[in-house]
Amino acid sequence: MICAAAGCCLGHSSQSWVLGKRWPWEAQPMVGKRASPVPSFCLQIEQRIEPAKRAAHSVSKRLQACLQGQCGSEMDKRVKKLPLMALSTTMAESFKELDTESSLGRALEMGCCIESSLAKILAEFEIILERDVLQPLNKLSEEELPIILKRKKTLQKLISDWNTIKSRLNQAAKSSSISAGTGAGPGASSAANKLEILKEEEEEVKRKVEQCKDEYMADLYHFSTKEDSYASYFIKLLEIQAQYHRQSLGSLDSALAELKESHSQTDTPVVGYYGVPLETHLKSLGREIALPIEACVMMLLASGMREEGLFRLAAGASVLRKLKSSLASGSNTLEEFYSDPHAVAGALKSYLRELPQPLMTFELYDEWLQVASLKDDESRIQSLRDTCSRLPHESYNNLRYLIKFLAKLAEHQEVNKMTPSNIAIVLGPNLLWSQQSTGDPMQLDLASVSSIQVVSVVEALIQNADTLFPGGRARASPGGVTAQGEGRRKRRGHSFPRGREVGGLHQSASMGSSGEALGSKPLLMASPPFSPPRGRFQCVGHVHAACKQQTQ
């Protein structure tokens, strides 16, 4: 009877394993390359990886054949091997035999100097080409993209194994049902044992598939964020070639007319999200609230406020990496992370910790610790208010936004077990830390004491959020984006949902200057421009060579 019930139960669950649609490919087994192990919105990214690898390999191979100097050699050795330097040496030997006052001698002397200058320009051009184009292309085709393709093959193999074991599991379930119907005996017991073993194997393979899929999708998101920089290698090639010809022409003009002088240009840095100074991040996107902070808060407000141990329990490393990569890539498919608030909380903590300067700033570190030493509640609140007012505008806005959210989170402490004290313990070290940290035991003891004081300060901020931050309360980024940011967003095809209901909280693209309350009124979130600013890919290392020089 027990075996029969188990077989019946397993038959139902086995059907859900085979026909369920939690995974895009579960309804049909993978055959060759016709089925993809990634969701449809990642297919276009996936399809670009193999062609990108072939392009990088082919171009780097042909480009290396174009170099005239010895690849990888130093400047002096490279210059000596160039045909232009051999021509310059021949001219130098020739004009020494002629009268320096003769027109032929002067022409040879000028030609010697010009060819020597052009040889040095060419040598430096090839060195820059190797450093900025050849080496990155080789690394891209030999290391970075093959890793992604290898992970894809691993995922496909795991999925194939998973389909195989599910098929075996279905067969075992049928056998167990037949054995149970014929009555108890050694055959029924053996079938049941085999069934349990297959179930455990299926769960283990399924776990590996999930982990490998998360890592593969994180690689795809990372590739999408780096695609512009990969394209810049080919743009850089053309920029360097143009710069080389301009510099060569400038050297010729300077030598002939003794007038013209060339100028150098530098690259415009590309601003990122994680690990970027707060002021730089906000200025580049035209925002008041940092994008990772606001996006994570919105997701947690929608589905994580009642989650037990939020910010305390760690998320899976692969899921956290995928979320961070997704945020950085400007993906508009963040809905899948609403079901994993611990990963969202981890991404928020990671952003705060990776800031070059803590949100509560190094400059006010001592003042915050002095506030923690105050015993009188009224004096402490006044000191907290004074210290907050001394924060930079960007830090104040983001700290205010975050503290108001944490105060809202603490209102659900009976369910989520996150009291202001517990929140301060897990988030305090990510909001304020000492600028100097050494391995000296005394310094470690001081750091331990200061950590307790930081927790005390953050706890007080959360407990007195409405008192310290009255009026408009938690303000989101101002409505709309700059024309430049909106243009970038449209070019890249990324957008954050506008005017969408999420967990009962309305997200709008605009708001009044006074802001809105967290929870009691709609929290407003501007559509953030996910695309990073596009820098101009320009050559560096412009070299001015004197036309006339003494040839050794």
C-alpha distance (Angstrom), angle and dihedral (degrees) to the residues before:
residue distance angle dihedral
M1 . . .
I2 3.80 . .
C3 3.80 92.0 .
A4 3.78 91.3 48.7
A5 3.78 92.0 51.7
A6 3.79 91.0 46.7
G7 3.79 91.5 49.5
C8 3.79 92.3 49.3
C9 3.80 91.9 47.9
L10 3.78 92.1 46.7
G11 3.76 92.6 48.0
H12 3.80 89.6 57.8
S13 3.81 93.6 46.7
S14 3.79 92.3 44.7
Q15 3.77 89.5 56.6
S16 3.78 89.9 53.7
W17 3.81 89.9 49.8
V18 3.77 92.0 55.0
L19 3.80 101.2 35.8
G20 3.82 100.4 29.5
K21 3.79 115.6 112.3
R22 3.75 103.3 -146.7
W23 3.80 86.3 115.7
P24 3.82 119.7 47.4
W25 3.81 91.6 -131.0
E26 3.83 100.5 41.8
A27 3.80 96.0 91.8
Q28 3.80 90.8 63.4
P29 3.81 128.2 25.5
M30 3.77 117.8 -115.5
V31 3.79 114.4 -97.5
G32 3.78 115.1 -167.7
K33 3.79 108.2 -57.0
R34 3.79 98.8 -32.6
A35 3.82 94.6 98.4
S36 3.77 120.6 56.0
P37 3.82 123.3 -143.5
V38 3.81 92.2 -143.3
P39 3.81 134.0 70.9
S40 3.79 117.6 -92.0
F41 3.81 94.5 -103.7
C42 3.83 89.6 63.2
L43 3.81 96.4 47.5
Q44 3.80 94.8 90.1
I45 3.80 90.6 52.0
E46 3.81 91.4 47.2
Q47 3.81 92.7 49.7
R48 3.81 91.7 56.0
I49 3.80 96.8 55.9
E50 3.82 100.5 75.0
P51 3.86 94.2 45.2
A52 3.80 89.1 47.0
K53 3.81 90.5 53.7
R54 3.81 92.4 49.7
A55 3.81 91.9 46.9
A56 3.80 93.0 50.0
H57 3.82 91.9 48.6
S58 3.82 96.1 46.4
V59 3.80 96.0 44.7
S60 3.80 94.3 46.7
K61 3.81 91.0 50.0
R62 3.81 93.8 50.6
L63 3.78 93.0 41.3
Q64 3.78 92.1 54.4
A65 3.80 89.1 54.9
C66 3.83 88.9 57.3
L67 3.80 93.8 60.6
Q68 3.81 115.1 105.0
G69 3.79 96.8 -165.8
Q70 3.78 130.2 67.7
C71 3.79 108.0 -81.1
G72 3.80 114.2 -117.0
S73 3.81 95.9 9.4
E74 3.79 124.9 129.5
M75 3.78 123.8 -97.9
D76 3.83 98.1 -97.9
K77 3.81 95.1 46.5
R78 3.79 92.0 45.4
V79 3.82 93.6 51.1
K80 3.81 92.8 50.8
K81 3.81 91.6 54.6
L82 3.81 95.6 50.7
P83 3.85 118.5 106.1
L84 3.82 89.5 -133.0
M85 3.81 91.0 59.9
A86 3.81 90.2 48.5
L87 3.83 88.0 53.2
S88 3.82 90.4 48.9
T89 3.81 91.1 51.1
T90 3.80 91.5 50.4
M91 3.82 91.2 51.0
A92 3.81 90.4 48.6
E93 3.78 92.0 52.9
S94 3.81 90.1 47.0
F95 3.79 100.3 50.8
K96 3.84 92.1 48.9
E97 3.80 88.2 68.5
L98 3.79 91.9 53.1
D99 3.77 132.6 73.5
T100 3.82 107.5 -89.9
E101 3.79 88.8 -139.6
S102 3.79 93.6 56.6
S103 3.78 119.5 100.0
L104 3.79 91.1 -125.7
G105 3.81 91.8 51.9
R106 3.81 92.2 48.8
A107 3.81 91.1 47.7
L108 3.81 91.6 50.9
E109 3.80 91.4 46.6
M110 3.81 91.2 51.4
G111 3.81 90.6 45.2
C112 3.82 90.4 50.9
C113 3.81 92.0 53.1
I114 3.80 94.3 44.8
E115 3.83 94.3 48.4
S116 3.81 90.9 47.9
S117 3.80 90.1 51.0
L118 3.81 91.6 48.0
A119 3.82 90.7 49.4
K120 3.80 91.2 54.8
I121 3.81 91.4 47.1
L122 3.82 89.9 50.6
A123 3.80 92.3 48.2
E124 3.78 92.3 51.3
F125 3.79 90.6 45.0
E126 3.80 90.4 55.3
I127 3.81 92.4 47.0
I128 3.81 90.6 52.6
L129 3.79 89.7 45.3
E130 3.79 90.9 53.6
R131 3.79 93.5 46.9
D132 3.81 100.1 42.7
V133 3.81 102.6 30.8
L134 3.80 115.9 13.1
Q135 3.79 99.0 45.0
P136 3.84 94.8 44.4
L137 3.82 90.7 47.2
N138 3.80 91.6 49.7
K139 3.79 90.9 48.4
L140 3.79 90.5 47.8
S141 3.81 94.6 50.4
E142 3.81 97.7 37.0
E143 3.82 103.3 36.4
E144 3.80 120.2 8.2
L145 3.81 103.3 43.5
P146 3.84 95.9 36.4
I147 3.81 88.4 56.9
I148 3.82 90.0 56.7
L149 3.81 92.2 46.2
K150 3.80 90.9 47.8
R151 3.79 90.6 51.7
K152 3.81 88.8 50.4
K153 3.81 90.9 54.5
T154 3.79 90.0 47.8
L155 3.79 90.3 52.2
Q156 3.80 91.9 48.5
K157 3.81 90.3 50.2
L158 3.81 91.1 50.0
I159 3.80 91.4 48.9
S160 3.80 90.2 49.7
D161 3.80 89.8 50.5
W162 3.78 89.6 47.8
N163 3.80 92.6 52.4
T164 3.80 90.2 48.0
I165 3.78 94.6 51.5
K166 3.81 91.2 45.6
S167 3.80 88.6 54.6
R168 3.79 90.1 50.3
L169 3.78 89.0 47.3
N170 3.80 91.6 54.4
Q171 3.78 91.0 50.0
A172 3.80 91.2 48.5
A173 3.81 90.5 49.3
K174 3.79 90.7 53.8
S175 3.80 91.4 47.6
S176 3.79 90.8 48.8
S177 3.80 90.7 51.1
I178 3.82 91.5 50.5
S179 3.82 91.8 47.4
A180 3.79 91.1 48.6
G181 3.80 90.6 51.1
T182 3.81 93.1 53.9
G183 3.82 91.8 53.3
A184 3.80 137.9 -98.2
G185 3.76 118.7 -47.7
P186 3.79 144.4 117.6
G187 3.81 91.0 -66.4
A188 3.80 93.4 55.2
S189 3.80 92.3 47.4
S190 3.81 92.1 48.6
A191 3.81 91.7 49.0
A192 3.80 91.2 50.1
N193 3.82 91.7 50.1
K194 3.78 91.3 48.8
L195 3.78 88.9 49.3
E196 3.79 92.7 54.3
I197 3.80 91.8 48.4
L198 3.79 91.3 51.1
K199 3.80 91.0 48.5
E200 3.81 90.4 54.8
E201 3.80 91.4 47.1
E202 3.80 90.6 49.2
E203 3.81 92.2 51.6
E204 3.81 91.7 49.1
V205 3.82 93.3 49.8
K206 3.80 90.0 45.3
R207 3.82 90.3 53.7
K208 3.81 90.8 50.9
V209 3.81 90.6 49.1
E210 3.81 91.5 52.0
Q211 3.80 92.8 48.4
C212 3.81 94.0 45.8
K213 3.81 91.3 46.3
D214 3.81 91.6 52.5
E215 3.80 90.9 50.0
Y216 3.81 92.0 46.7
M217 3.80 93.1 49.6
A218 3.80 89.5 47.8
D219 3.81 87.2 54.3
L220 3.80 90.2 50.7
Y221 3.80 91.9 49.7
H222 3.80 89.5 47.4
F223 3.81 90.1 50.3
S224 3.80 90.4 52.2
T225 3.81 90.8 52.2
K226 3.82 91.4 49.3
E227 3.80 96.6 42.6
D228 3.79 93.1 94.5
S229 3.80 90.6 51.7
Y230 3.82 89.7 49.1
A231 3.80 89.2 51.7
S232 3.79 88.0 49.8
Y233 3.83 89.7 66.5
F234 3.80 90.3 67.0
I235 3.79 92.2 40.6
K236 3.81 87.5 48.7
L237 3.80 90.1 55.0
L238 3.80 91.3 57.0
E239 3.80 91.6 42.9
I240 3.81 92.0 52.5
Q241 3.80 92.0 46.8
A242 3.78 91.2 49.8
Q243 3.79 90.2 47.1
Y244 3.80 91.0 48.8
H245 3.80 92.8 53.6
R246 3.79 92.2 44.0
Q247 3.80 91.0 49.5
S248 3.78 92.4 46.7
L249 3.80 90.3 49.9
G250 3.79 89.8 47.3
S251 3.78 91.1 52.5
L252 3.79 90.4 49.7
D253 3.80 93.1 47.9
S254 3.80 91.4 46.1
A255 3.76 91.8 50.5
L256 3.78 94.9 45.8
A257 3.79 100.8 38.5
E258 3.85 99.0 18.4
L259 3.80 88.1 -139.4
K260 3.79 115.8 90.7
E261 3.78 125.1 82.7
S262 3.80 124.3 -177.3
H263 3.79 127.4 -134.5
S264 3.80 131.7 -140.9
Q265 3.78 128.2 -130.7
T266 3.80 130.2 -158.4
D267 3.77 133.7 -145.2
T268 3.77 121.3 -99.4
P269 3.82 107.7 -122.3
V270 3.81 118.4 -120.2
V271 3.78 113.0 -125.2
G272 3.78 118.4 -135.0
Y273 3.80 134.2 -171.9
Y274 3.80 112.3 -124.2
G275 3.79 116.3 58.2
V276 3.81 92.4 11.5
P277 3.82 121.4 124.0
L278 3.78 110.3 -96.7
E279 3.80 94.7 -124.3
T280 3.81 91.9 51.0
H281 3.80 92.2 48.6
L282 3.81 94.1 49.2
K283 3.79 94.0 45.1
S284 3.81 93.9 48.7
L285 3.82 92.4 52.6
G286 3.79 98.5 34.7
R287 3.81 92.6 -121.6
E288 3.81 138.7 134.7
I289 3.81 96.8 -154.4
A290 3.81 120.4 49.5
L291 3.78 111.2 -106.0
P292 3.85 97.1 -126.9
I293 3.82 90.9 48.8
E294 3.78 94.6 49.2
A295 3.81 96.2 41.6
C296 3.82 93.0 49.0
V297 3.81 92.6 45.8
M298 3.79 91.2 51.4
M299 3.80 92.0 51.1
L300 3.80 92.6 46.8
L301 3.80 91.9 48.3
A302 3.78 88.2 53.3
S303 3.78 99.7 49.8
G304 3.80 114.7 -7.3
M305 3.79 110.2 60.6
R306 3.80 94.1 97.2
E307 3.80 96.0 40.0
E308 3.79 110.9 123.9
G309 3.79 115.0 -120.4
L310 3.81 95.6 9.7
F311 3.85 110.5 -179.2
R312 3.82 88.3 9.0
L313 3.80 101.3 69.7
A314 3.80 114.6 67.1
A315 3.79 121.8 -126.6
G316 3.79 125.3 -135.3
A317 3.79 111.9 -76.1
S318 3.80 94.0 -129.6
V319 3.82 93.4 49.4
L320 3.81 91.5 47.2
R321 3.79 91.4 49.8
K322 3.80 90.6 48.8
L323 3.81 91.9 51.2
K324 3.81 93.2 49.0
S325 3.79 90.8 47.5
S326 3.79 90.2 47.2
L327 3.80 91.8 52.4
A328 3.79 92.0 47.3
S329 3.81 92.7 47.3
G330 3.79 92.9 54.0
S331 3.78 92.9 -120.0
N332 3.80 114.0 176.1
T333 3.81 91.7 -155.6
L334 3.78 99.9 87.2
E335 3.80 92.8 129.8
E336 3.80 92.0 96.6
F337 3.81 90.3 65.2
Y338 3.80 94.5 56.6
S339 3.80 87.2 83.1
D340 3.82 92.5 55.9
P341 3.82 107.2 55.6
H342 3.81 91.6 165.8
A343 3.81 89.9 62.9
V344 3.81 90.2 48.6
A345 3.81 90.8 49.4
G346 3.81 89.4 48.5
A347 3.80 91.4 52.0
L348 3.81 89.9 51.5
K349 3.82 92.6 48.9
S350 3.79 90.4 47.2
Y351 3.81 92.0 52.4
L352 3.81 92.0 50.6
R353 3.80 92.8 47.5
E354 3.82 94.3 46.6
L355 3.80 93.7 55.3
P356 3.82 109.1 115.5
Q357 3.81 87.1 -131.1
P358 3.82 122.6 28.7
L359 3.78 117.9 -108.0
M360 3.81 90.1 -111.7
T361 3.87 89.0 49.6
F362 3.79 133.8 -126.8
E363 3.81 91.5 -109.0
L364 3.81 92.9 65.4
Y365 3.81 96.0 39.8
D366 3.82 94.7 109.1
E367 3.81 92.3 43.9
W368 3.81 91.2 54.1
L369 3.80 90.8 51.1
Q370 3.81 90.5 49.8
V371 3.80 89.2 54.1
A372 3.81 89.2 54.3
S373 3.80 91.0 57.4
L374 3.82 93.4 58.3
K375 3.81 114.5 104.5
D376 3.79 101.4 -172.0
D377 3.81 110.8 86.6
E378 3.79 95.5 -146.0
S379 3.80 92.7 49.3
R380 3.78 91.0 46.9
I381 3.81 93.5 51.7
Q382 3.80 91.4 48.3
S383 3.81 91.0 49.1
L384 3.79 90.6 48.3
R385 3.80 90.0 51.5
D386 3.82 91.9 48.7
T387 3.80 93.3 47.8
C388 3.80 92.5 47.6
S389 3.79 89.9 52.1
R390 3.81 89.4 57.0
L391 3.79 93.0 57.4
P392 3.82 117.9 107.2
H393 3.78 112.6 -95.1
E394 3.82 93.5 -108.2
S395 3.81 94.1 48.2
Y396 3.80 92.5 45.5
N397 3.81 93.9 52.6
N398 3.79 93.9 48.4
L399 3.82 95.0 42.5
R400 3.79 89.6 48.8
Y401 3.80 91.7 50.1
L402 3.80 92.4 47.4
I403 3.82 96.4 45.4
K404 3.80 91.6 50.1
F405 3.79 88.7 53.3
L406 3.81 92.6 47.8
A407 3.80 90.0 50.1
K408 3.79 88.2 53.5
L409 3.81 89.3 49.3
A410 3.80 91.0 52.3
E411 3.81 90.2 56.8
H412 3.82 86.9 72.6
Q413 3.81 94.0 50.3
E414 3.80 93.7 124.0
V415 3.80 88.3 63.8
N416 3.80 104.9 28.8
K417 3.84 95.2 35.3
M418 3.80 89.3 -135.5
T419 3.79 107.2 131.7
P420 3.81 119.7 178.8
S421 3.80 86.9 -98.2
N422 3.81 93.4 52.4
I423 3.79 91.8 45.9
A424 3.79 90.8 50.1
I425 3.81 91.7 49.8
V426 3.81 93.8 55.9
L427 3.83 99.2 34.3
G428 3.81 103.0 31.7
P429 3.84 95.4 80.3
N430 3.82 88.3 51.5
L431 3.80 93.3 53.5
L432 3.81 100.2 45.7
W433 3.80 133.8 16.5
S434 3.77 137.9 154.2
Q435 3.77 118.9 -86.3
Q436 3.81 91.8 -139.5
S437 3.78 122.2 53.2
T438 3.82 125.3 167.1
G439 3.78 137.0 166.7
D440 3.81 92.6 -108.2
P441 3.85 110.0 127.1
M442 3.79 91.5 -133.8
Q443 3.78 90.8 52.0
L444 3.80 89.9 49.4
D445 3.80 90.9 52.2
L446 3.80 90.4 49.9
A447 3.80 90.1 48.4
S448 3.79 90.0 52.6
V449 3.81 91.7 51.6
S450 3.81 92.7 44.8
S451 3.81 90.1 49.9
I452 3.80 89.3 59.1
Q453 3.80 89.4 49.3
V454 3.81 91.7 49.4
V455 3.80 89.9 52.6
S456 3.80 89.1 50.7
V457 3.82 91.8 51.9
V458 3.82 94.8 47.4
E459 3.80 90.8 47.1
A460 3.81 90.0 53.0
L461 3.81 90.8 49.0
I462 3.80 91.0 53.8
Q463 3.80 94.2 44.9
N464 3.81 92.3 50.2
A465 3.80 99.1 35.4
D466 3.81 95.4 127.1
T467 3.80 91.9 46.8
L468 3.80 95.5 46.9
F469 3.80 95.9 40.2
P470 3.82 107.6 33.6
G471 3.78 129.1 160.6
G472 3.78 116.5 31.1
R473 3.81 91.3 20.8
A474 3.79 117.9 -167.3
R475 3.75 106.7 13.6
A476 3.78 121.2 -164.8
S477 3.77 125.6 -155.0
P478 3.80 114.5 -62.6
G479 3.76 117.8 -91.4
G480 3.74 119.5 -83.5
V481 3.77 128.3 4.0
T482 3.75 134.4 -102.6
A483 3.76 117.1 -81.4
Q484 3.78 89.3 -113.0
G485 3.81 92.9 50.4
E486 3.82 92.5 45.2
G487 3.78 90.5 50.5
R488 3.80 91.3 51.7
R489 3.79 90.4 47.8
K490 3.80 92.2 52.8
R491 3.79 93.8 45.9
R492 3.78 92.4 53.1
G493 3.79 93.0 42.5
H494 3.82 93.7 -127.3
S495 3.75 125.8 133.5
F496 3.76 139.6 158.2
P497 3.81 116.3 -127.4
R498 3.78 112.5 -88.4
G499 3.77 124.9 -150.1
R500 3.82 92.6 -1.8
E501 3.80 127.6 152.8
V502 3.80 110.6 -123.7
G503 3.76 118.0 177.4
G504 3.80 92.5 -29.8
L505 3.82 92.8 -51.6
H506 3.77 117.0 112.2
Q507 3.80 119.0 -137.4
S508 3.76 113.7 -154.9
A509 3.76 133.9 -178.5
S510 3.80 94.9 -129.4
M511 3.77 140.7 33.2
G512 3.77 142.1 -179.1
S513 3.75 121.9 -95.7
S514 3.77 93.3 -107.2
G515 3.83 94.3 59.5
E516 3.77 127.4 -146.0
A517 3.77 137.3 -90.7
L518 3.77 121.9 -96.9
G519 3.77 110.1 -108.7
S520 3.81 99.4 -12.6
K521 3.80 91.3 67.4
P522 3.80 131.6 22.2
L523 3.80 114.1 -72.5
L524 3.77 107.9 -133.6
M525 3.74 123.4 -143.2
A526 3.78 125.3 -175.7
S527 3.76 120.0 -137.3
P528 3.80 100.8 -98.9
P529 3.80 118.9 -142.3
F530 3.78 101.1 -121.4
S531 3.80 95.5 -171.8
P532 3.80 114.2 96.5
P533 3.81 115.7 -130.8
R534 3.75 112.2 -85.2
G535 3.75 112.3 -122.0
R536 3.77 125.1 -148.9
F537 3.75 110.6 -106.4
Q538 3.79 103.0 -134.8
C539 3.73 132.9 161.6
V540 3.79 122.4 -105.7
G541 3.76 131.1 -163.2
H542 3.80 99.8 63.2
V543 3.81 107.5 -176.6
H544 3.77 126.3 -155.4
A545 3.77 112.7 -155.0
A546 3.77 122.0 -168.7
C547 3.74 112.2 -119.8
K548 3.76 98.0 -141.3
Q549 3.79 117.4 48.5
Q550 3.76 137.3 147.0
T551 3.82 110.0 -93.4
Q552 3.77 111.7 -140.5
